[in-house]
């Protein structure tokens, strides 16, 4: 499973969804989907814009977390 840490990063920078959308040049809907971790797919350009905006690496935004197994 892929986790998106955009909500945490936005909190650290005291930014709202509208702020990120405006400053990164993204749609509010795109930022909302990432913020709520409900996005099914993400364009590479979107990820690049977020990395530039927050001056961070991709691994700080996205993380792969192993699925829990029922043994």
Buried (B, 14 or more C-beta within 10 A) or exposed (E): EEEBBBEEBBEEEEBEBEBBBEEBEBEEEBBBBBBEEEBEEBEEEBBEBBBEBBEEEEEBBBEEEEEEEEE
